[in-house]
Structure formats: C-alpha cells, structure tokens
Amino acid sequence: MNKALLPNPWQPFLKLAEHSLLRHHLPRIERCLGLLSAEQIWWRPNPASNSAGNLALHLAGNVRQWIVSALGGAPDSRRRDQEFAERGPMPGPELVKVLGASVRDACRVLRRLSATELARIYVIQGLQVTGLNAIFHVVEHFAFHTGQIIFISKQQLRRDLDFTHLPGDTPRHRTRATASRKLPVI
C-alpha cells in the first residue's frame, strides 16, 4: 500500500490544536476586544506589563511565525519588538481581524501537515523544535495569553465575562451554545 495514502496518526492532535485556537481561545479574545473601549484595549497596569492590544498583536505574530511561516513555508516578516512597543490606537475590530487572519492561516497549515512534517526539526527563534513541539508551543502560548486578556478585560470592565460553565452549574448559567460545546474526540 502507498504510504502517502495512509491516514496521519497525528490527525486527532491537529484537530484538537485547531479547535483550541479557532473555536475556544480566539472567540474569547474577540469577545474581550469587542467589549473594551480603545482606551481599555491599550491600558497597561504598569510599564512592565502589556495591554490586551499588545497581547493580541503578540499572539498574531507568534502564530504566524511558528506555524504559518516555519511549518507552512510562508515568508517570516515578524517584528516581535513592535508587538510590545505598540501603544494604539489600533481599534478592537482591526486587532480581531489581524489575529483572526493569523489563526485561520495557521489552521489551513495544520490541516495539511503530514506525519513526516510533524516529526521534522525546524529552527524557530533560534530553537530547534519538531513540528509537533511548535504546534504544542503555539497552543499553550495562545492559552496563556488568552487568560491574560480575559483578566485585563475583567479588571477593566469590573464584571464576570461568563466564559466558564461546568456541568454542575445551574441552568441559568448555561446557554444552548455552551451546553453543546464539545472537544474533538482524540
């Protein structure tokens, strides 16, 4: 049998990575940026901290560099220092557009990666990593900064954003959308 026709054994991992980026974390960031004013998006609690806007730009750059460029072969034009130096006034909808485009481009790359490409060694930011390591890094990194953006948003809005619902929660906390959410089976 032709090995090229065999299914990729890493397909469940790739689907979970895509789900995490596109269906779980990105919508939370989009919602936060949609609730915040431009001033709140670029607010920093202190000079050593980043704003939600900086974190969104940073995630867009990270996803594009690690998956779209390194694994997907697109040119790498990232300017990481500028992600943190930006002070606005880039509005929320523009940030959402930039971040969403990076995530969707990354998901297209994830859908076409072979087991050989996932095992291959890539050099990204001077680090030698496998394709699997790169994807794991991006998803973990995305989750970490999503939490920071949510925290900043809660701090600025002074209210719960209603993202977390556990099976034991009362019905008033559950919506049809949250009741039907499922992770891909792996």
C-alpha positions as a Markdown table, in Angstrom:
| # | Residue | x | y | z |
|---|---|---|---|---|
| 1 | Met | 0.0 | 0.0 | 0.0 |
| 2 | Asn | 1.2 | 3.5 | -0.8 |
| 3 | Lys | 2.3 | 5.2 | 2.5 |
| 4 | Ala | 1.1 | 8.6 | 1.2 |
| 5 | Leu | -2.5 | 7.2 | 1.3 |
| 6 | Leu | -2.2 | 6.1 | 5.0 |
| 7 | Pro | -4.0 | 8.4 | 7.4 |
| 8 | Asn | -1.9 | 10.7 | 9.5 |
| 9 | Pro | -1.8 | 9.2 | 13.0 |
| 10 | Trp | -1.5 | 12.8 | 14.4 |
| 11 | Gln | -4.8 | 14.0 | 12.9 |
| 12 | Pro | -6.6 | 14.0 | 16.3 |
| 13 | Phe | -3.8 | 16.1 | 17.8 |
| 14 | Leu | -4.0 | 18.5 | 14.8 |
| 15 | Lys | -7.8 | 18.8 | 15.1 |
| 16 | Leu | -7.5 | 19.5 | 18.8 |
| 17 | Ala | -4.9 | 22.2 | 18.2 |
| 18 | Glu | -7.2 | 23.8 | 15.6 |
| 19 | His | -10.2 | 23.6 | 17.9 |
| 20 | Ser | -8.3 | 25.1 | 20.7 |
| 21 | Leu | -7.0 | 28.1 | 18.7 |
| 22 | Leu | -10.0 | 28.7 | 16.4 |
| 23 | Arg | -13.0 | 27.7 | 18.4 |
| 24 | His | -12.0 | 28.1 | 22.0 |
| 25 | His | -9.5 | 30.8 | 22.6 |
| 26 | Leu | -9.9 | 33.1 | 19.6 |
| 27 | Pro | -13.6 | 33.7 | 20.3 |
| 28 | Arg | -12.8 | 34.7 | 23.9 |
| 29 | Ile | -10.2 | 37.2 | 22.8 |
| 30 | Glu | -12.6 | 38.5 | 20.1 |
| 31 | Arg | -15.3 | 39.0 | 22.7 |
| 32 | Cys | -13.0 | 40.7 | 25.2 |
| 33 | Leu | -11.7 | 43.1 | 22.5 |
| 34 | Gly | -15.3 | 43.8 | 21.4 |
| 35 | Leu | -16.3 | 44.7 | 25.0 |
| 36 | Leu | -13.4 | 47.0 | 25.6 |
| 37 | Ser | -13.0 | 50.6 | 24.5 |
| 38 | Ala | -9.9 | 51.6 | 22.6 |
| 39 | Glu | -8.5 | 53.2 | 25.8 |
| 40 | Gln | -9.1 | 50.0 | 27.7 |
| 41 | Ile | -7.6 | 47.8 | 25.0 |
| 42 | Trp | -4.3 | 49.7 | 25.3 |
| 43 | Trp | -4.4 | 50.2 | 29.1 |
| 44 | Arg | -1.4 | 48.9 | 30.9 |
| 45 | Pro | -1.4 | 48.3 | 34.7 |
| 46 | Asn | 2.2 | 49.4 | 34.9 |
| 47 | Pro | 5.2 | 50.0 | 32.5 |
| 48 | Ala | 6.4 | 46.4 | 32.9 |
| 49 | Ser | 3.1 | 44.9 | 31.8 |
| 50 | Asn | 1.4 | 44.6 | 28.4 |
| 51 | Ser | -2.0 | 45.7 | 27.3 |
| 52 | Ala | -4.7 | 43.4 | 25.8 |
| 53 | Gly | -3.8 | 45.1 | 22.4 |
| 54 | Asn | -0.1 | 44.2 | 22.8 |
| 55 | Leu | -1.0 | 40.6 | 23.7 |
| 56 | Ala | -3.3 | 40.3 | 20.6 |
| 57 | Leu | -0.6 | 41.6 | 18.3 |
| 58 | His | 1.9 | 39.3 | 20.0 |
| 59 | Leu | -0.3 | 36.2 | 19.5 |
| 60 | Ala | -0.8 | 37.1 | 15.9 |
| 61 | Gly | 2.9 | 37.4 | 15.4 |
| 62 | Asn | 3.7 | 34.2 | 17.3 |
| 63 | Val | 1.1 | 32.1 | 15.4 |
| 64 | Arg | 2.2 | 33.4 | 12.1 |
| 65 | Gln | 5.9 | 32.9 | 12.8 |
| 66 | Trp | 5.7 | 29.4 | 14.3 |
| 67 | Ile | 3.0 | 27.8 | 12.2 |
| 68 | Val | 2.3 | 29.8 | 9.1 |
| 69 | Ser | 6.0 | 30.6 | 8.3 |
| 70 | Ala | 8.0 | 27.8 | 9.9 |
| 71 | Leu | 5.7 | 24.9 | 9.3 |
| 72 | Gly | 3.8 | 26.3 | 6.3 |
| 73 | Gly | 6.7 | 27.8 | 4.4 |
| 74 | Ala | 5.4 | 31.4 | 4.2 |
| 75 | Pro | 7.9 | 34.2 | 4.5 |
| 76 | Asp | 8.7 | 35.3 | 8.1 |
| 77 | Ser | 8.3 | 39.1 | 8.4 |
| 78 | Arg | 7.7 | 39.2 | 12.1 |
| 79 | Arg | 8.8 | 42.2 | 14.1 |
| 80 | Arg | 8.4 | 40.9 | 17.6 |
| 81 | Asp | 9.6 | 44.1 | 19.4 |
| 82 | Gln | 6.9 | 46.1 | 17.7 |
| 83 | Glu | 4.2 | 43.9 | 19.1 |
| 84 | Phe | 5.1 | 45.1 | 22.6 |
| 85 | Ala | 6.0 | 48.7 | 21.6 |
| 86 | Glu | 2.6 | 49.5 | 20.1 |
| 87 | Arg | 0.5 | 51.9 | 22.2 |
| 88 | Gly | -2.5 | 52.1 | 20.0 |
| 89 | Pro | -4.8 | 53.5 | 18.8 |
| 90 | Met | -5.4 | 50.3 | 16.7 |
| 91 | Pro | -9.1 | 49.6 | 17.4 |
| 92 | Gly | -10.5 | 46.3 | 18.6 |
| 93 | Pro | -12.1 | 45.3 | 15.2 |
| 94 | Glu | -8.7 | 45.8 | 13.5 |
| 95 | Leu | -6.9 | 43.7 | 16.2 |
| 96 | Val | -9.6 | 41.0 | 15.8 |
| 97 | Lys | -9.1 | 41.0 | 12.0 |
| 98 | Val | -5.3 | 40.7 | 12.3 |
| 99 | Leu | -5.4 | 37.9 | 15.0 |
| 100 | Gly | -8.2 | 36.1 | 13.2 |
| 101 | Ala | -6.3 | 36.0 | 9.9 |
| 102 | Ser | -3.2 | 34.6 | 11.6 |
| 103 | Val | -5.2 | 31.9 | 13.3 |
| 104 | Arg | -7.2 | 30.9 | 10.2 |
| 105 | Asp | -4.0 | 30.8 | 8.1 |
| 106 | Ala | -2.4 | 28.6 | 10.8 |
| 107 | Cys | -5.4 | 26.2 | 10.8 |
| 108 | Arg | -5.1 | 25.8 | 7.0 |
| 109 | Val | -1.4 | 24.8 | 7.6 |
| 110 | Leu | -2.4 | 22.4 | 10.4 |
| 111 | Arg | -5.0 | 20.6 | 8.1 |
| 112 | Arg | -2.3 | 19.7 | 5.5 |
| 113 | Leu | 0.7 | 18.7 | 7.7 |
| 114 | Ser | 1.9 | 15.2 | 7.2 |
| 115 | Ala | 3.4 | 12.9 | 10.0 |
| 116 | Thr | 6.8 | 13.5 | 8.3 |
| 117 | Glu | 6.5 | 17.2 | 8.6 |
| 118 | Leu | 5.4 | 17.0 | 12.2 |
| 119 | Ala | 8.5 | 14.9 | 13.1 |
| 120 | Arg | 10.9 | 17.2 | 11.1 |
| 121 | Ile | 13.2 | 19.5 | 13.0 |
| 122 | Tyr | 12.6 | 23.3 | 12.4 |
| 123 | Val | 14.6 | 26.2 | 13.7 |
| 124 | Ile | 12.3 | 28.9 | 15.1 |
| 125 | Gln | 13.6 | 31.9 | 17.0 |
| 126 | Gly | 16.9 | 30.1 | 17.2 |
| 127 | Leu | 15.3 | 27.0 | 18.8 |
| 128 | Gln | 15.4 | 23.5 | 17.3 |
| 129 | Val | 11.9 | 22.0 | 17.6 |
| 130 | Thr | 9.8 | 19.4 | 15.9 |
| 131 | Gly | 6.7 | 20.3 | 14.1 |
| 132 | Leu | 4.7 | 18.8 | 17.0 |
| 133 | Asn | 6.7 | 20.8 | 19.5 |
| 134 | Ala | 6.0 | 24.0 | 17.5 |
| 135 | Ile | 2.2 | 23.4 | 17.5 |
| 136 | Phe | 2.1 | 22.5 | 21.2 |
| 137 | His | 4.1 | 25.6 | 22.0 |
| 138 | Val | 1.7 | 27.8 | 20.0 |
| 139 | Val | -1.5 | 26.4 | 21.5 |
| 140 | Glu | 0.0 | 26.6 | 25.1 |
| 141 | His | 1.2 | 30.1 | 24.4 |
| 142 | Phe | -2.1 | 31.2 | 23.0 |
| 143 | Ala | -4.0 | 29.8 | 26.0 |
| 144 | Phe | -1.7 | 31.6 | 28.4 |
| 145 | His | -2.1 | 35.0 | 26.8 |
| 146 | Thr | -5.9 | 34.4 | 26.3 |
| 147 | Gly | -6.1 | 34.2 | 30.1 |
| 148 | Gln | -4.2 | 37.4 | 30.5 |
| 149 | Ile | -6.5 | 39.2 | 28.0 |
| 150 | Ile | -9.5 | 37.9 | 29.9 |
| 151 | Phe | -8.0 | 39.0 | 33.2 |
| 152 | Ile | -7.3 | 42.5 | 31.8 |
| 153 | Ser | -10.9 | 42.7 | 30.4 |
| 154 | Lys | -12.4 | 41.6 | 33.8 |
| 155 | Gln | -10.3 | 44.2 | 35.5 |
| 156 | Gln | -11.3 | 47.0 | 33.1 |
| 157 | Leu | -15.0 | 46.0 | 32.9 |
| 158 | Arg | -15.3 | 45.1 | 36.6 |
| 159 | Arg | -17.5 | 42.1 | 35.8 |
| 160 | Asp | -17.5 | 38.4 | 35.0 |
| 161 | Leu | -17.4 | 37.6 | 31.3 |
| 162 | Asp | -19.3 | 34.4 | 31.7 |
| 163 | Phe | -16.8 | 32.2 | 29.9 |
| 164 | Thr | -16.7 | 29.2 | 32.3 |
| 165 | His | -19.6 | 26.8 | 32.7 |
| 166 | Leu | -19.2 | 23.4 | 34.4 |
| 167 | Pro | -21.7 | 20.5 | 34.2 |
| 168 | Gly | -22.9 | 21.2 | 37.8 |
| 169 | Asp | -23.7 | 24.9 | 37.1 |
| 170 | Thr | -27.3 | 26.0 | 37.4 |
| 171 | Pro | -29.4 | 26.2 | 34.2 |
| 172 | Arg | -29.4 | 30.0 | 34.3 |
| 173 | His | -25.6 | 29.8 | 33.6 |
| 174 | Arg | -25.9 | 27.5 | 30.6 |
| 175 | Thr | -26.9 | 28.5 | 27.1 |
| 176 | Arg | -27.6 | 26.3 | 24.2 |
| 177 | Ala | -24.1 | 27.2 | 22.8 |
| 178 | Thr | -22.2 | 26.2 | 26.0 |
| 179 | Ala | -24.3 | 23.1 | 26.6 |
| 180 | Ser | -23.5 | 21.8 | 23.1 |
| 181 | Arg | -19.7 | 22.6 | 23.1 |
| 182 | Lys | -17.6 | 19.6 | 22.7 |
| 183 | Leu | -13.9 | 19.0 | 22.2 |
| 184 | Pro | -12.9 | 16.8 | 19.3 |
| 185 | Val | -12.6 | 13.1 | 20.2 |
| 186 | Ile | -8.9 | 12.0 | 20.3 |
